[in-house]
Amino acid sequence: MAYTRTLTWTRPNTGVELPKVSDAYSDVDTMRRTKWAEAGITKTYTWDEDELVLVIDIEADSKAEVDAVVTDLDTIPDYTASKDYVVAECIARGITGILTDSDGDSSVIC
């Protein structure tokens, strides 16, 4: 059975840029992209028509596959700091982030 984890980022207007891990932690960004690719997990990025909502879908064969990559990501030096950076910047910029998955779980990122 396929599993999908979705990150939905909503910005207040098009003048507000979404923060990126690569803005402050380029090495972490490169390492995390490599880990997702090596695991064979697909990520797609889709903006809504108004370019206010960015949806990132992470698709894998199972939740266990995604969880294994997330666990591996946590071993990257500065990975937690990079996540904290993005959350702090989202809050400062008025951006909301919601994480949902195909199992029906949901949590607020910021």
Backbone bond lengths (Angstrom), bond angles and torsions (degrees), N, CA, C in turn:
res aa  C-N    CA-C-N  psi(-1)  N-CA   C-N-CA  omega(-1)  CA-C   N-CA-C  phi
1 M - - - 1.453 - - 1.528 109.24 -
2 A 1.303 117.66 134.33 1.458 122.84 179.56 1.526 110.47 -73.69
3 Y 1.302 114.30 150.90 1.460 121.18 179.85 1.522 107.80 -128.93
4 T 1.338 116.54 138.26 1.459 122.04 177.68 1.520 110.23 -129.28
5 R 1.321 115.10 134.29 1.469 122.09 172.45 1.521 105.58 -116.65
6 T 1.329 116.95 129.90 1.463 121.77 -174.87 1.515 110.91 -121.09
7 L 1.326 114.69 129.14 1.459 122.01 172.40 1.521 107.20 -106.06
8 T 1.322 116.89 125.63 1.463 121.26 179.67 1.522 108.38 -117.68
9 W 1.327 115.46 114.68 1.462 122.29 179.77 1.527 108.24 -106.60
10 T 1.345 117.26 127.80 1.456 121.78 -179.71 1.523 108.85 -123.25
11 R 1.324 114.86 120.41 1.470 119.49 179.59 1.526 109.44 -102.96
12 P 1.339 117.41 154.29 1.472 120.06 -174.79 1.521 114.04 -69.61
13 N 1.320 117.27 -29.02 1.466 121.18 177.66 1.527 108.67 -162.33
14 T 1.316 116.01 169.32 1.468 119.96 -175.55 1.526 113.25 -72.21
15 G 1.319 117.18 -10.49 1.467 120.25 176.58 1.520 112.95 -80.76
16 V 1.323 116.81 -8.82 1.461 121.96 -179.99 1.525 108.16 -98.69
17 E 1.324 115.92 118.60 1.464 120.94 179.58 1.525 110.41 -83.47
18 L 1.321 115.82 142.01 1.465 119.93 173.16 1.525 108.36 -74.46
19 P 1.333 117.09 134.29 1.461 118.12 176.19 1.529 109.94 -70.81
20 K 1.306 115.74 149.25 1.457 120.77 179.15 1.520 108.66 -124.60
21 V 1.318 115.91 146.38 1.465 120.21 175.73 1.520 109.42 -55.05
22 S 1.330 116.34 -39.12 1.473 120.73 -177.50 1.530 112.81 -63.69
23 D 1.333 118.09 -20.23 1.464 120.83 178.54 1.526 112.05 -62.02
24 A 1.313 116.71 -37.02 1.464 120.42 -174.69 1.521 113.53 -122.66
25 Y 1.320 116.82 -19.11 1.474 121.33 -175.05 1.529 109.61 -137.19
26 S 1.331 116.33 67.90 1.466 119.61 -174.64 1.526 112.91 -62.60
27 D 1.336 117.89 -36.72 1.469 120.18 178.57 1.529 110.91 -65.03
28 V 1.321 116.57 -41.67 1.464 120.87 178.01 1.529 109.63 -62.68
29 D 1.335 116.43 -42.49 1.460 120.31 179.96 1.529 110.74 -59.72
30 T 1.313 117.49 -45.16 1.467 121.41 179.35 1.523 110.77 -62.67
31 M 1.314 117.30 -44.05 1.466 120.73 -178.71 1.524 111.73 -65.74
32 R 1.324 117.22 -41.11 1.468 118.45 -177.97 1.524 111.14 -70.55
33 R 1.316 117.72 -37.67 1.467 120.10 176.51 1.531 110.46 -62.00
34 T 1.326 115.78 -39.71 1.467 120.80 178.88 1.519 110.61 -63.79
35 K 1.324 117.61 -44.12 1.469 120.89 -178.42 1.530 111.71 -63.48
36 W 1.337 117.09 -41.51 1.469 119.79 177.66 1.527 109.74 -62.99
37 A 1.330 116.50 -44.64 1.467 120.56 -178.23 1.527 111.52 -65.65
38 E 1.323 117.04 -43.45 1.463 120.36 179.87 1.523 111.78 -62.24
39 A 1.317 116.26 -30.30 1.467 120.52 179.11 1.532 111.83 -79.82
40 G 1.336 116.45 -9.24 1.457 120.06 -179.91 1.513 113.90 74.29
41 I 1.310 115.83 23.18 1.467 121.01 -178.84 1.529 109.01 -95.58
42 T 1.323 115.38 130.69 1.454 122.21 -175.88 1.525 111.05 -90.48
43 K 1.338 115.24 135.06 1.460 121.41 172.83 1.518 107.86 -121.61
44 T 1.339 116.12 130.34 1.455 120.45 175.71 1.525 109.19 -120.58
45 Y 1.325 115.77 145.92 1.453 122.85 -177.42 1.528 108.21 -120.52
46 T 1.355 116.29 126.22 1.461 120.52 -177.21 1.529 109.72 -136.97
47 W 1.339 115.65 123.74 1.459 121.10 173.13 1.520 109.18 -89.87
48 D 1.344 116.83 146.36 1.456 119.42 172.90 1.527 108.61 -74.48
49 E 1.320 116.32 174.35 1.462 121.98 -175.76 1.528 112.58 -58.68
50 D 1.333 117.61 -36.47 1.462 122.12 -178.42 1.524 112.85 -85.03
51 E 1.321 117.20 -3.72 1.466 124.07 -178.06 1.533 112.52 58.02
52 L 1.333 114.79 35.98 1.459 120.60 174.83 1.524 111.62 -104.57
53 V 1.321 117.04 -27.20 1.464 122.15 -176.15 1.525 109.39 -117.36
54 L 1.333 115.12 123.08 1.463 121.55 174.78 1.519 107.83 -107.91
55 V 1.325 116.31 125.06 1.458 121.96 178.17 1.529 107.66 -110.47
56 I 1.326 115.21 125.54 1.464 121.46 176.52 1.518 107.12 -113.37
57 D 1.322 115.54 114.94 1.461 121.07 178.19 1.522 109.32 -101.42
58 I 1.323 115.42 128.63 1.458 122.62 176.36 1.517 105.97 -110.02
59 E 1.338 117.14 116.90 1.456 121.11 -174.97 1.517 110.96 -116.70
60 A 1.338 115.10 133.86 1.460 121.86 179.78 1.520 108.96 -146.51
61 D 1.315 115.46 172.03 1.464 119.88 177.61 1.522 111.70 -70.36
62 S 1.350 116.32 -29.94 1.461 119.12 -177.46 1.526 111.07 -152.54
63 K 1.319 115.04 160.28 1.466 121.74 175.18 1.521 109.83 -61.72
64 A 1.330 117.00 -36.99 1.466 121.31 -179.15 1.533 111.34 -59.33
65 E 1.335 117.16 -36.79 1.468 120.41 178.36 1.531 111.41 -63.85
66 V 1.322 115.96 -44.78 1.462 120.41 179.60 1.530 109.63 -66.07
67 D 1.327 116.64 -45.25 1.465 120.54 179.46 1.527 111.68 -60.08
68 A 1.328 117.33 -36.71 1.471 120.86 179.07 1.520 111.01 -64.53
69 V 1.326 117.35 -40.74 1.462 120.20 177.85 1.526 110.21 -67.06
70 V 1.325 116.88 -43.27 1.463 120.50 179.29 1.533 110.25 -60.00
71 T 1.312 117.38 -42.25 1.468 121.34 176.89 1.525 110.50 -61.78
72 D 1.327 116.60 -42.01 1.463 121.36 178.26 1.524 110.93 -65.45
73 L 1.321 117.28 -39.53 1.463 121.32 179.00 1.528 111.22 -59.64
74 D 1.324 115.74 -36.58 1.469 119.84 -178.92 1.523 113.00 -63.32
75 T 1.341 117.98 -13.57 1.471 120.97 178.45 1.524 112.36 -86.78
76 I 1.328 118.06 -9.85 1.465 121.79 179.87 1.529 109.01 -73.01
77 P 1.337 116.73 127.56 1.471 118.33 175.85 1.534 110.06 -56.40
78 D 1.299 116.38 136.30 1.465 124.39 178.79 1.528 114.41 72.41
79 Y 1.352 118.35 6.14 1.463 119.22 179.73 1.529 110.62 -63.20
80 T 1.325 117.24 -46.06 1.469 120.18 179.06 1.518 110.10 -62.07
81 A 1.322 117.05 -41.36 1.464 120.47 178.57 1.527 110.73 -61.98
82 S 1.326 117.19 -37.62 1.466 119.99 -179.95 1.528 111.05 -67.09
83 K 1.332 116.72 -39.39 1.475 120.09 177.00 1.524 109.87 -65.74
84 D 1.328 116.89 -43.15 1.461 121.02 179.09 1.528 111.00 -61.51
85 Y 1.327 116.50 -38.32 1.467 121.71 177.37 1.526 110.43 -59.58
86 V 1.327 116.92 -49.93 1.464 121.15 -178.02 1.524 110.40 -61.89
87 V 1.323 117.79 -44.93 1.467 120.95 -179.89 1.535 110.30 -62.28
88 A 1.326 117.44 -46.72 1.474 120.91 -179.38 1.529 110.80 -61.45
89 E 1.330 116.25 -42.32 1.462 120.00 179.05 1.530 111.46 -66.80
90 C 1.310 117.66 -38.56 1.470 120.57 177.44 1.521 110.62 -62.11
91 I 1.317 116.14 -45.64 1.464 120.15 178.90 1.520 110.16 -60.71
92 A 1.328 117.06 -46.54 1.462 121.47 -179.01 1.525 111.89 -62.79
93 R 1.326 117.08 -31.74 1.465 121.34 -176.89 1.532 113.25 -94.75
94 G 1.318 117.93 0.05 1.457 121.20 179.25 1.521 114.03 76.13
95 I 1.323 116.40 27.16 1.457 122.49 -179.53 1.523 108.75 -97.34
96 T 1.336 116.02 136.54 1.467 119.17 175.72 1.526 109.40 -103.88
97 G 1.305 114.78 149.03 1.455 120.95 177.63 1.521 109.97 -133.64
98 I 1.321 116.37 128.93 1.464 122.27 -179.68 1.532 107.94 -126.34
99 L 1.325 115.76 134.86 1.457 122.23 176.82 1.525 108.51 -111.08
100 T 1.329 116.58 123.85 1.460 121.79 176.79 1.526 107.97 -129.79
101 D 1.328 115.91 164.68 1.464 118.28 174.88 1.521 110.92 -144.08
102 S 1.312 114.66 170.92 1.460 120.48 -175.57 1.524 112.95 -71.83
103 D 1.338 117.32 -7.67 1.463 120.95 174.18 1.524 111.83 -86.59
104 G 1.349 116.64 -5.60 1.454 121.08 179.06 1.514 113.96 96.18
105 D 1.335 117.52 3.34 1.464 120.47 178.20 1.532 109.66 -78.66
106 S 1.335 115.79 150.27 1.451 120.76 -179.42 1.523 109.47 -150.68
107 S 1.335 116.10 142.23 1.463 119.92 175.22 1.522 109.17 -150.35
108 V 1.322 114.91 153.07 1.455 122.16 178.12 1.525 107.92 -89.77
109 I 1.332 116.93 127.36 1.453 121.93 177.14 1.526 108.97 -87.02
110 C 1.333 115.42 -45.78 1.472 120.77 177.00 1.515 108.78 -160.26
